[in-house]
Amino acid sequence: MPFSPRWLTHHGRQEEARRVLANLRGLSQDHELIELEFAEIRAQSLFEKKSLAENFPHLQDLSWTSVAKL
């Protein structure tokens, strides 16, 4: 089972995300619908990252190890 395109995009794995998305939709990676959906996924990921950085700056440097200690 591959990682989701959203998870891959959020973790900077753009090419893999596009490939998985195209495979899930049964379309080529350069198909217009894949381009559109991938752009939407990237925009949402960017929005979430910026919102997190602005609203919760104290959470930016936390790793799972430091979260477990809280």
PDB file of N, CA, C and O in Angstrom:
ATOM      1  N   MET A   1       0.841  -1.173   0.000  1.00  0.00           N
ATOM      2  CA  MET A   1       0.000   0.000   0.000  1.00  0.00           C
ATOM      3  C   MET A   1       0.891   1.244   0.000  1.00  0.00           C
ATOM      4  O   MET A   1       1.691   1.421   0.919  1.00  0.00           O
ATOM      5  N   PRO A   2       0.771   2.093  -0.993  1.00  0.00           N
ATOM      6  CA  PRO A   2       1.616   3.297  -1.048  1.00  0.00           C
ATOM      7  C   PRO A   2       1.130   4.351  -0.060  1.00  0.00           C
ATOM      8  O   PRO A   2      -0.024   4.333   0.370  1.00  0.00           O
ATOM      9  N   PHE A   3       2.035   5.277   0.297  1.00  0.00           N
ATOM     10  CA  PHE A   3       1.629   6.432   1.083  1.00  0.00           C
ATOM     11  C   PHE A   3       0.652   7.255   0.255  1.00  0.00           C
ATOM     12  O   PHE A   3       0.662   7.177  -0.974  1.00  0.00           O
ATOM     13  N   SER A   4      -0.193   8.045   0.917  1.00  0.00           N
ATOM     14  CA  SER A   4      -1.148   8.872   0.185  1.00  0.00           C
ATOM     15  C   SER A   4      -0.415  10.030  -0.489  1.00  0.00           C
ATOM     16  O   SER A   4       0.630  10.470  -0.009  1.00  0.00           O
ATOM     17  N   PRO A   5      -0.960  10.522  -1.595  1.00  0.00           N
ATOM     18  CA  PRO A   5      -0.351  11.678  -2.260  1.00  0.00           C
ATOM     19  C   PRO A   5      -0.275  12.891  -1.330  1.00  0.00           C
ATOM     20  O   PRO A   5       0.677  13.667  -1.414  1.00  0.00           O
ATOM     21  N   ARG A   6      -1.243  13.065  -0.464  1.00  0.00           N
ATOM     22  CA  ARG A   6      -1.234  14.196   0.467  1.00  0.00           C
ATOM     23  C   ARG A   6      -0.091  14.063   1.476  1.00  0.00           C
ATOM     24  O   ARG A   6       0.615  15.033   1.753  1.00  0.00           O
ATOM     25  N   TRP A   7       0.084  12.874   2.015  1.00  0.00           N
ATOM     26  CA  TRP A   7       1.155  12.653   2.984  1.00  0.00           C
ATOM     27  C   TRP A   7       2.511  12.865   2.309  1.00  0.00           C
ATOM     28  O   TRP A   7       3.394  13.520   2.864  1.00  0.00           O
ATOM     29  N   LEU A   8       2.665  12.312   1.121  1.00  0.00           N
ATOM     30  CA  LEU A   8       3.925  12.444   0.392  1.00  0.00           C
ATOM     31  C   LEU A   8       4.235  13.908   0.105  1.00  0.00           C
ATOM     32  O   LEU A   8       5.369  14.354   0.282  1.00  0.00           O
ATOM     33  N   THR A   9       3.237  14.648  -0.335  1.00  0.00           N
ATOM     34  CA  THR A   9       3.424  16.069  -0.634  1.00  0.00           C
ATOM     35  C   THR A   9       3.799  16.834   0.627  1.00  0.00           C
ATOM     36  O   THR A   9       4.700  17.671   0.599  1.00  0.00           O
ATOM     37  N   HIS A  10       3.124  16.557   1.715  1.00  0.00           N
ATOM     38  CA  HIS A  10       3.388  17.246   2.973  1.00  0.00           C
ATOM     39  C   HIS A  10       4.812  16.989   3.456  1.00  0.00           C
ATOM     40  O   HIS A  10       5.380  17.804   4.183  1.00  0.00           O
ATOM     41  N   HIS A  11       5.383  15.869   3.056  1.00  0.00           N
ATOM     42  CA  HIS A  11       6.735  15.514   3.471  1.00  0.00           C
ATOM     43  C   HIS A  11       7.778  15.746   2.372  1.00  0.00           C
ATOM     44  O   HIS A  11       8.878  15.195   2.426  1.00  0.00           O
ATOM     45  N   GLY A  12       7.423  16.565   1.377  1.00  0.00           N
ATOM     46  CA  GLY A  12       8.384  16.987   0.367  1.00  0.00           C
ATOM     47  C   GLY A  12       8.702  15.960  -0.701  1.00  0.00           C
ATOM     48  O   GLY A  12       9.709  16.099  -1.396  1.00  0.00           O
ATOM     49  N   ARG A  13       7.893  14.954  -0.852  1.00  0.00           N
ATOM     50  CA  ARG A  13       8.144  13.899  -1.838  1.00  0.00           C
ATOM     51  C   ARG A  13       7.197  14.086  -3.031  1.00  0.00           C
ATOM     52  O   ARG A  13       6.330  13.255  -3.303  1.00  0.00           O
ATOM     53  N   GLN A  14       7.398  15.214  -3.735  1.00  0.00           N
ATOM     54  CA  GLN A  14       6.492  15.656  -4.792  1.00  0.00           C
ATOM     55  C   GLN A  14       6.368  14.673  -5.963  1.00  0.00           C
ATOM     56  O   GLN A  14       5.260  14.342  -6.387  1.00  0.00           O
ATOM     57  N   GLU A  15       7.487  14.221  -6.468  1.00  0.00           N
ATOM     58  CA  GLU A  15       7.451  13.335  -7.636  1.00  0.00           C
ATOM     59  C   GLU A  15       6.746  12.021  -7.316  1.00  0.00           C
ATOM     60  O   GLU A  15       5.956  11.518  -8.114  1.00  0.00           O
ATOM     61  N   GLU A  16       7.039  11.480  -6.152  1.00  0.00           N
ATOM     62  CA  GLU A  16       6.381  10.237  -5.732  1.00  0.00           C
ATOM     63  C   GLU A  16       4.878  10.472  -5.543  1.00  0.00           C
ATOM     64  O   GLU A  16       4.063   9.617  -5.890  1.00  0.00           O
ATOM     65  N   ALA A  17       4.522  11.626  -4.994  1.00  0.00           N
ATOM     66  CA  ALA A  17       3.113  11.961  -4.787  1.00  0.00           C
ATOM     67  C   ALA A  17       2.375  12.028  -6.121  1.00  0.00           C
ATOM     68  O   ALA A  17       1.270  11.502  -6.250  1.00  0.00           O
ATOM     69  N   ARG A  18       2.979  12.668  -7.097  1.00  0.00           N
ATOM     70  CA  ARG A  18       2.349  12.764  -8.422  1.00  0.00           C
ATOM     71  C   ARG A  18       2.199  11.381  -9.058  1.00  0.00           C
ATOM     72  O   ARG A  18       1.174  11.081  -9.669  1.00  0.00           O
ATOM     73  N   ARG A  19       3.217  10.549  -8.913  1.00  0.00           N
ATOM     74  CA  ARG A  19       3.176   9.197  -9.480  1.00  0.00           C
ATOM     75  C   ARG A  19       2.073   8.357  -8.828  1.00  0.00           C
ATOM     76  O   ARG A  19       1.329   7.659  -9.518  1.00  0.00           O
ATOM     77  N   VAL A  20       1.972   8.427  -7.507  1.00  0.00           N
ATOM     78  CA  VAL A  20       0.947   7.669  -6.789  1.00  0.00           C
ATOM     79  C   VAL A  20      -0.442   8.181  -7.157  1.00  0.00           C
ATOM     80  O   VAL A  20      -1.355   7.384  -7.374  1.00  0.00           O
ATOM     81  N   LEU A  21      -0.610   9.488  -7.229  1.00  0.00           N
ATOM     82  CA  LEU A  21      -1.893  10.074  -7.595  1.00  0.00           C
ATOM     83  C   LEU A  21      -2.327   9.615  -8.985  1.00  0.00           C
ATOM     84  O   LEU A  21      -3.474   9.216  -9.184  1.00  0.00           O
ATOM     85  N   ALA A  22      -1.415   9.673  -9.931  1.00  0.00           N
ATOM     86  CA  ALA A  22      -1.732   9.231 -11.295  1.00  0.00           C
ATOM     87  C   ALA A  22      -2.101   7.754 -11.320  1.00  0.00           C
ATOM     88  O   ALA A  22      -3.029   7.353 -12.023  1.00  0.00           O
ATOM     89  N   ASN A  23      -1.385   6.958 -10.565  1.00  0.00           N
ATOM     90  CA  ASN A  23      -1.663   5.531 -10.498  1.00  0.00           C
ATOM     91  C   ASN A  23      -3.044   5.275  -9.887  1.00  0.00           C
ATOM     92  O   ASN A  23      -3.794   4.431 -10.379  1.00  0.00           O
ATOM     93  N   LEU A  24      -3.380   6.000  -8.819  1.00  0.00           N
ATOM     94  CA  LEU A  24      -4.687   5.842  -8.187  1.00  0.00           C
ATOM     95  C   LEU A  24      -5.827   6.212  -9.130  1.00  0.00           C
ATOM     96  O   LEU A  24      -6.886   5.584  -9.115  1.00  0.00           O
ATOM     97  N   ARG A  25      -5.603   7.232  -9.945  1.00  0.00           N
ATOM     98  CA  ARG A  25      -6.644   7.700 -10.872  1.00  0.00           C
ATOM     99  C   ARG A  25      -6.622   6.962 -12.213  1.00  0.00           C
ATOM    100  O   ARG A  25      -7.548   7.100 -13.013  1.00  0.00           O
ATOM    101  N   GLY A  26      -5.582   6.191 -12.456  1.00  0.00           N
ATOM    102  CA  GLY A  26      -5.478   5.471 -13.725  1.00  0.00           C
ATOM    103  C   GLY A  26      -5.216   6.394 -14.905  1.00  0.00           C
ATOM    104  O   GLY A  26      -5.659   6.133 -16.024  1.00  0.00           O
ATOM    105  N   LEU A  27      -4.486   7.481 -14.640  1.00  0.00           N
ATOM    106  CA  LEU A  27      -4.175   8.464 -15.671  1.00  0.00           C
ATOM    107  C   LEU A  27      -2.672   8.673 -15.733  1.00  0.00           C
ATOM    108  O   LEU A  27      -1.943   8.242 -14.839  1.00  0.00           O
ATOM    109  N   SER A  28      -2.208   9.334 -16.787  1.00  0.00           N
ATOM    110  CA  SER A  28      -0.780   9.632 -16.898  1.00  0.00           C
ATOM    111  C   SER A  28      -0.436  10.787 -15.956  1.00  0.00           C
ATOM    112  O   SER A  28      -1.302  11.579 -15.585  1.00  0.00           O
ATOM    113  N   GLN A  29       0.827  10.869 -15.581  1.00  0.00           N
ATOM    114  CA  GLN A  29       1.270  11.908 -14.656  1.00  0.00           C
ATOM    115  C   GLN A  29       1.101  13.314 -15.216  1.00  0.00           C
ATOM    116  O   GLN A  29       0.982  14.272 -14.452  1.00  0.00           O
ATOM    117  N   ASP A  30       1.090  13.449 -16.537  1.00  0.00           N
ATOM    118  CA  ASP A  30       0.947  14.780 -17.123  1.00  0.00           C
ATOM    119  C   ASP A  30      -0.480  15.075 -17.588  1.00  0.00           C
ATOM    120  O   ASP A  30      -0.717  16.058 -18.290  1.00  0.00           O
ATOM    121  N   HIS A  31      -1.424  14.223 -17.197  1.00  0.00           N
ATOM    122  CA  HIS A  31      -2.829  14.453 -17.546  1.00  0.00           C
ATOM    123  C   HIS A  31      -3.329  15.715 -16.840  1.00  0.00           C
ATOM    124  O   HIS A  31      -2.933  16.005 -15.711  1.00  0.00           O
ATOM    125  N   GLU A  32      -4.192  16.451 -17.510  1.00  0.00           N
ATOM    126  CA  GLU A  32      -4.708  17.719 -16.995  1.00  0.00           C
ATOM    127  C   GLU A  32      -5.377  17.562 -15.615  1.00  0.00           C
ATOM    128  O   GLU A  32      -5.193  18.413 -14.745  1.00  0.00           O
ATOM    129  N   LEU A  33      -6.135  16.506 -15.415  1.00  0.00           N
ATOM    130  CA  LEU A  33      -6.808  16.300 -14.132  1.00  0.00           C
ATOM    131  C   LEU A  33      -5.814  15.999 -13.003  1.00  0.00           C
ATOM    132  O   LEU A  33      -6.027  16.401 -11.859  1.00  0.00           O
ATOM    133  N   ILE A  34      -4.751  15.305 -13.327  1.00  0.00           N
ATOM    134  CA  ILE A  34      -3.704  15.031 -12.337  1.00  0.00           C
ATOM    135  C   ILE A  34      -2.999  16.338 -11.974  1.00  0.00           C
ATOM    136  O   ILE A  34      -2.738  16.601 -10.800  1.00  0.00           O
ATOM    137  N   GLU A  35      -2.695  17.146 -12.969  1.00  0.00           N
ATOM    138  CA  GLU A  35      -2.060  18.445 -12.734  1.00  0.00           C
ATOM    139  C   GLU A  35      -2.916  19.300 -11.802  1.00  0.00           C
ATOM    140  O   GLU A  35      -2.400  19.915 -10.868  1.00  0.00           O
ATOM    141  N   LEU A  36      -4.215  19.338 -12.056  1.00  0.00           N
ATOM    142  CA  LEU A  36      -5.129  20.145 -11.260  1.00  0.00           C
ATOM    143  C   LEU A  36      -5.221  19.627  -9.821  1.00  0.00           C
ATOM    144  O   LEU A  36      -5.091  20.402  -8.874  1.00  0.00           O
ATOM    145  N   GLU A  37      -5.443  18.334  -9.658  1.00  0.00           N
ATOM    146  CA  GLU A  37      -5.567  17.774  -8.316  1.00  0.00           C
ATOM    147  C   GLU A  37      -4.252  17.901  -7.539  1.00  0.00           C
ATOM    148  O   GLU A  37      -4.258  18.189  -6.343  1.00  0.00           O
ATOM    149  N   PHE A  38      -3.142  17.686  -8.217  1.00  0.00           N
ATOM    150  CA  PHE A  38      -1.845  17.794  -7.562  1.00  0.00           C
ATOM    151  C   PHE A  38      -1.589  19.234  -7.107  1.00  0.00           C
ATOM    152  O   PHE A  38      -1.052  19.455  -6.022  1.00  0.00           O
ATOM    153  N   ALA A  39      -1.967  20.201  -7.925  1.00  0.00           N
ATOM    154  CA  ALA A  39      -1.820  21.616  -7.547  1.00  0.00           C
ATOM    155  C   ALA A  39      -2.664  21.928  -6.314  1.00  0.00           C
ATOM    156  O   ALA A  39      -2.225  22.668  -5.434  1.00  0.00           O
ATOM    157  N   GLU A  40      -3.866  21.370  -6.246  1.00  0.00           N
ATOM    158  CA  GLU A  40      -4.729  21.576  -5.086  1.00  0.00           C
ATOM    159  C   GLU A  40      -4.114  20.959  -3.824  1.00  0.00           C
ATOM    160  O   GLU A  40      -4.157  21.559  -2.750  1.00  0.00           O
ATOM    161  N   ILE A  41      -3.550  19.774  -3.961  1.00  0.00           N
ATOM    162  CA  ILE A  41      -2.914  19.100  -2.828  1.00  0.00           C
ATOM    163  C   ILE A  41      -1.721  19.915  -2.338  1.00  0.00           C
ATOM    164  O   ILE A  41      -1.543  20.096  -1.134  1.00  0.00           O
ATOM    165  N   ARG A  42      -0.913  20.401  -3.259  1.00  0.00           N
ATOM    166  CA  ARG A  42       0.261  21.206  -2.881  1.00  0.00           C
ATOM    167  C   ARG A  42      -0.165  22.506  -2.195  1.00  0.00           C
ATOM    168  O   ARG A  42       0.445  22.915  -1.208  1.00  0.00           O
ATOM    169  N   ALA A  43      -1.209  23.152  -2.716  1.00  0.00           N
ATOM    170  CA  ALA A  43      -1.695  24.400  -2.118  1.00  0.00           C
ATOM    171  C   ALA A  43      -2.208  24.153  -0.702  1.00  0.00           C
ATOM    172  O   ALA A  43      -1.929  24.944   0.199  1.00  0.00           O
ATOM    173  N   GLN A  44      -2.944  23.084  -0.497  1.00  0.00           N
ATOM    174  CA  GLN A  44      -3.458  22.780   0.825  1.00  0.00           C
ATOM    175  C   GLN A  44      -2.315  22.489   1.799  1.00  0.00           C
ATOM    176  O   GLN A  44      -2.340  22.949   2.941  1.00  0.00           O
ATOM    177  N   SER A  45      -1.326  21.736   1.357  1.00  0.00           N
ATOM    178  CA  SER A  45      -0.182  21.422   2.212  1.00  0.00           C
ATOM    179  C   SER A  45       0.562  22.692   2.595  1.00  0.00           C
ATOM    180  O   SER A  45       0.929  22.868   3.757  1.00  0.00           O
ATOM    181  N   LEU A  46       0.787  23.570   1.639  1.00  0.00           N
ATOM    182  CA  LEU A  46       1.475  24.834   1.911  1.00  0.00           C
ATOM    183  C   LEU A  46       0.676  25.686   2.896  1.00  0.00           C
ATOM    184  O   LEU A  46       1.242  26.267   3.821  1.00  0.00           O
ATOM    185  N   PHE A  47      -0.638  25.758   2.693  1.00  0.00           N
ATOM    186  CA  PHE A  47      -1.502  26.510   3.594  1.00  0.00           C
ATOM    187  C   PHE A  47      -1.420  25.960   5.014  1.00  0.00           C
ATOM    188  O   PHE A  47      -1.306  26.727   5.970  1.00  0.00           O
ATOM    189  N   GLU A  48      -1.477  24.640   5.155  1.00  0.00           N
ATOM    190  CA  GLU A  48      -1.415  24.015   6.474  1.00  0.00           C
ATOM    191  C   GLU A  48      -0.067  24.284   7.154  1.00  0.00           C
ATOM    192  O   GLU A  48      -0.020  24.576   8.349  1.00  0.00           O
ATOM    193  N   LYS A  49       1.008  24.187   6.402  1.00  0.00           N
ATOM    194  CA  LYS A  49       2.329  24.447   6.976  1.00  0.00           C
ATOM    195  C   LYS A  49       2.464  25.898   7.423  1.00  0.00           C
ATOM    196  O   LYS A  49       2.980  26.169   8.508  1.00  0.00           O
ATOM    197  N   LYS A  50       2.003  26.833   6.591  1.00  0.00           N
ATOM    198  CA  LYS A  50       2.099  28.255   6.944  1.00  0.00           C
ATOM    199  C   LYS A  50       1.200  28.587   8.119  1.00  0.00           C
ATOM    200  O   LYS A  50       1.588  29.356   8.999  1.00  0.00           O
ATOM    201  N   SER A  51       0.008  28.019   8.145  1.00  0.00           N
ATOM    202  CA  SER A  51      -0.910  28.259   9.261  1.00  0.00           C
ATOM    203  C   SER A  51      -0.328  27.732  10.559  1.00  0.00           C
ATOM    204  O   SER A  51      -0.414  28.394  11.593  1.00  0.00           O
ATOM    205  N   LEU A  52       0.252  26.569  10.516  1.00  0.00           N
ATOM    206  CA  LEU A  52       0.873  25.986  11.706  1.00  0.00           C
ATOM    207  C   LEU A  52       2.024  26.854  12.187  1.00  0.00           C
ATOM    208  O   LEU A  52       2.159  27.103  13.385  1.00  0.00           O
ATOM    209  N   ALA A  53       2.852  27.313  11.259  1.00  0.00           N
ATOM    210  CA  ALA A  53       4.004  28.144  11.621  1.00  0.00           C
ATOM    211  C   ALA A  53       3.560  29.477  12.237  1.00  0.00           C
ATOM    212  O   ALA A  53       4.185  29.963  13.179  1.00  0.00           O
ATOM    213  N   GLU A  54       2.482  30.065  11.707  1.00  0.00           N
ATOM    214  CA  GLU A  54       2.016  31.351  12.209  1.00  0.00           C
ATOM    215  C   GLU A  54       1.262  31.220  13.533  1.00  0.00           C
ATOM    216  O   GLU A  54       1.458  32.025  14.444  1.00  0.00           O
ATOM    217  N   ASN A  55       0.412  30.219  13.637  1.00  0.00           N
ATOM    218  CA  ASN A  55      -0.456  30.092  14.796  1.00  0.00           C
ATOM    219  C   ASN A  55       0.157  29.311  15.953  1.00  0.00           C
ATOM    220  O   ASN A  55      -0.214  29.516  17.109  1.00  0.00           O
ATOM    221  N   PHE A  56       1.082  28.427  15.648  1.00  0.00           N
ATOM    222  CA  PHE A  56       1.685  27.593  16.682  1.00  0.00           C
ATOM    223  C   PHE A  56       3.203  27.499  16.476  1.00  0.00           C
ATOM    224  O   PHE A  56       3.726  26.406  16.257  1.00  0.00           O
ATOM    225  N   PRO A  57       3.906  28.622  16.543  1.00  0.00           N
ATOM    226  CA  PRO A  57       5.349  28.593  16.270  1.00  0.00           C
ATOM    227  C   PRO A  57       6.127  27.711  17.252  1.00  0.00           C
ATOM    228  O   PRO A  57       7.189  27.191  16.910  1.00  0.00           O
ATOM    229  N   HIS A  58       5.613  27.545  18.442  1.00  0.00           N
ATOM    230  CA  HIS A  58       6.297  26.720  19.443  1.00  0.00           C
ATOM    231  C   HIS A  58       6.272  25.238  19.084  1.00  0.00           C
ATOM    232  O   HIS A  58       7.012  24.456  19.680  1.00  0.00           O
ATOM    233  N   LEU A  59       5.446  24.834  18.131  1.00  0.00           N
ATOM    234  CA  LEU A  59       5.381  23.434  17.715  1.00  0.00           C
ATOM    235  C   LEU A  59       6.294  23.101  16.540  1.00  0.00           C
ATOM    236  O   LEU A  59       6.381  21.939  16.143  1.00  0.00           O
ATOM    237  N   GLN A  60       6.959  24.073  15.988  1.00  0.00           N
ATOM    238  CA  GLN A  60       7.765  23.867  14.785  1.00  0.00           C
ATOM    239  C   GLN A  60       8.979  22.985  15.001  1.00  0.00           C
ATOM    240  O   GLN A  60       9.362  22.240  14.100  1.00  0.00           O
ATOM    241  N   ASP A  61       9.590  23.051  16.170  1.00  0.00           N
ATOM    242  CA  ASP A  61      10.823  22.317  16.413  1.00  0.00           C
ATOM    243  C   ASP A  61      10.614  21.021  17.187  1.00  0.00           C
ATOM    244  O   ASP A  61      11.583  20.385  17.602  1.00  0.00           O
ATOM    245  N   LEU A  62       9.365  20.625  17.384  1.00  0.00           N
ATOM    246  CA  LEU A  62       9.101  19.418  18.157  1.00  0.00           C
ATOM    247  C   LEU A  62       9.260  18.169  17.301  1.00  0.00           C
ATOM    248  O   LEU A  62       8.779  18.109  16.169  1.00  0.00           O
ATOM    249  N   SER A  63       9.925  17.200  17.846  1.00  0.00           N
ATOM    250  CA  SER A  63       9.994  15.892  17.206  1.00  0.00           C
ATOM    251  C   SER A  63       9.087  14.956  17.998  1.00  0.00           C
ATOM    252  O   SER A  63       8.580  15.336  19.054  1.00  0.00           O
ATOM    253  N   TRP A  64       8.882  13.760  17.510  1.00  0.00           N
ATOM    254  CA  TRP A  64       8.054  12.795  18.241  1.00  0.00           C
ATOM    255  C   TRP A  64       8.657  12.485  19.593  1.00  0.00           C
ATOM    256  O   TRP A  64       7.921  12.233  20.547  1.00  0.00           O
ATOM    257  N   THR A  65       9.971  12.496  19.706  1.00  0.00           N
ATOM    258  CA  THR A  65      10.635  12.230  20.975  1.00  0.00           C
ATOM    259  C   THR A  65      10.316  13.307  21.992  1.00  0.00           C
ATOM    260  O   THR A  65       9.995  13.001  23.140  1.00  0.00           O
ATOM    261  N   SER A  66      10.401  14.579  21.581  1.00  0.00           N
ATOM    262  CA  SER A  66      10.110  15.650  22.515  1.00  0.00           C
ATOM    263  C   SER A  66       8.620  15.752  22.825  1.00  0.00           C
ATOM    264  O   SER A  66       8.249  16.176  23.920  1.00  0.00           O
ATOM    265  N   VAL A  67       7.759  15.368  21.877  1.00  0.00           N
ATOM    266  CA  VAL A  67       6.315  15.359  22.126  1.00  0.00           C
ATOM    267  C   VAL A  67       5.985  14.300  23.156  1.00  0.00           C
ATOM    268  O   VAL A  67       5.130  14.526  24.012  1.00  0.00           O
ATOM    269  N   ALA A  68       6.636  13.156  23.098  1.00  0.00           N
ATOM    270  CA  ALA A  68       6.379  12.080  24.043  1.00  0.00           C
ATOM    271  C   ALA A  68       6.756  12.482  25.460  1.00  0.00           C
ATOM    272  O   ALA A  68       6.186  11.960  26.418  1.00  0.00           O
ATOM    273  N   LYS A  69       7.699  13.392  25.611  1.00  0.00           N
ATOM    274  CA  LYS A  69       8.133  13.835  26.939  1.00  0.00           C
ATOM    275  C   LYS A  69       7.154  14.840  27.553  1.00  0.00           C
ATOM    276  O   LYS A  69       7.176  15.066  28.763  1.00  0.00           O
ATOM    277  N   LEU A  70       6.296  15.443  26.725  1.00  0.00           N
ATOM    278  CA  LEU A  70       5.346  16.446  27.250  1.00  0.00           C
ATOM    279  C   LEU A  70       4.369  15.815  28.123  1.00  0.00           C
ATOM    280  O   LEU A  70       3.491  16.491  28.658  1.00  0.00           O
TER     281      LEU A  70
END
